[in-house]
Amino acid sequence: MNTKYHLFSYFVSLTTLLALSLAGCSTASSKTTQPDEVQLTDANNGGQVTVKVGQTINLQLDANPSTGFGWEVSQLDTMLLAQKGDKTYAPASENKPVAGGGGWEYFHFTMQQKGETTLKLIYHRSWEKGVEPAKTFEVKIQIE
C-alpha cells in the first residue's frame, strides 16, 4: 500500500507541475505576441491606426452592389501597403441574399515597410464619370 501511495503522490505532483508550466507558457506568450490582423470598419473613417510591418488590415465597409455602387481604392501607397487579392462581398442576410439588401465589401492590405500613409476609398458607380462619390472612407496609417 505504501508503494501505491508514493506512485499516486508522484503522479499528482507531476500532473500539477505540468499544468502550471503550460499555464505559465500560455500567459507569457499571449502578452508578447501581436495580432497578425487589424480589423477596420466604417467607424474608423477619418481616424488613424498604428500597425506593425507584416500585419494585415482587414477593412469591412457597408455596401449594396445591387444599386450599382461599390467601393474602390482611390489612394494607396504601394510602397507601404500591398492589397491582398480583390475585394469580396458578403450579404447581410446569412441565409440567402435578399434582393436590394446590402452587406459588406472586404479589402485586405499587408504592411510592407515603416512609414506613414493615407488609405482612401470611394463608394461610387464606376461607369458614372464626373460624378462625386456617394461616400468616401479615409484612414491615416502609421506603420512601425
N, C-alpha and C positions, 0 to 999 in steps of 0.2 A: 504494500500500500504506500510505503514511503517513496518508492521509485516512481509510481504513478503520479503522486503529488508533485514531485520535482519536475517530471515531464510536463505536467499540466501547467505548473507555475512558469516554466521556461517558455512554453508555447504562448501563454498570455502576455508575458513580458516582451517576447519577440514581436507579436502582433501589435501591441501597443506602440512600441518603438517604430515599427514600420508605418503605422498610421500617422504618428506625429511627424515623422520625417517627410512623408508625402504631403501632409498639410502645410508644412513649412515651405516646401518647394513650390507648391501651388500659389501660396500667398506672395512669395518673393518674386516669382515670375510675372504675376499679374501687375505688380507695381512698376516693373521696369519696361514692359512692352508697350508700344504704341499701336493703336488700331491701324490696320492697313487701309481702311476705308473711312472717309468722312462723308456724312450724308448732308446734302443741302436741299432746301425746298424753296417755294415762293417766299417763305418767311425770312429768308436770307437776302432777299432783294435789297440792294442799296447798302449792304453791310460789308464786313471784312472778315476773313478767315485766315488763320495761320496753320500751315501744314508743313510736313516734312518731305524732303526729297524721297521719292519712291512710293509715297502714299497715293491713293486714288480718291478723287472726288466723285461721288455719285450724286448727280443732280436730278431731282424729280420736280417737274413743272406741270401744273394743271393744263390740260389741252383737250380740244374737241375737234379732231380731224374731220368729223362728218360735216362740219361747217366750212371746210376748205382751209382752215387755219392750222398752222403748225409752227413749232419753234425751229429756229435756225441760228447757228453760231454766227455772229457778225463781227466779233473781236476776239482773237485768240493768238497769243504769242506762242508759236510752236517751238521756240527755243526753251520755254519754261514748262509748257503744258502740252501733252500729247493726247489727242482724242482717241479713245479706245473704241473702235467699231463705230457703227452707225447708231443713230438714236433708235430707241424702241418705244413701243406704245403698249399700255395696259389699260383696258376699260375699267371704270369704277365698279361696275357690276361684276362680281366674282363668278356668278353662274353663267351668264352669257352677255355679250354686248347688247345694249339697248339702243335702238335707232334714235339718233340725235343725242344720245347720252355721252357724257365726257369721260375723261380718265386722266392718265398721266403719260407724259413723254419723259424718257430717261436718257441722260447723257453720262458718259464716263470719261474722266480725264486723269492721266497719270502725271505726277510732278516730276519733271526731268532734272532740274538743277535749281540752286538757290537763286532767289530774286524776288521781285515784286511785279505784279501784273494785274490787269483787269480782264475779267471774262465777261463778255456781253453777248446776250442772245436776244433775238427779236421774234415776236409772235405775229405772223402775217400770212397772207395768201401769196404764195411765191409767184404767181402769174400776174399779180397786180403791180404794175410799175408806177413809180412816182407817188405811191400812197404811203402815208405814215403807218408804222406798225401799230397794231391794236394794243400791244403791251411790249414792254422790254424787261429784261432781267439783267442786272449788273451786280457783280461782286468783286471786291478787291481781294487779291490773294497774295499773302506773304509766305514765301517758301523758304524754310530754314534747312 
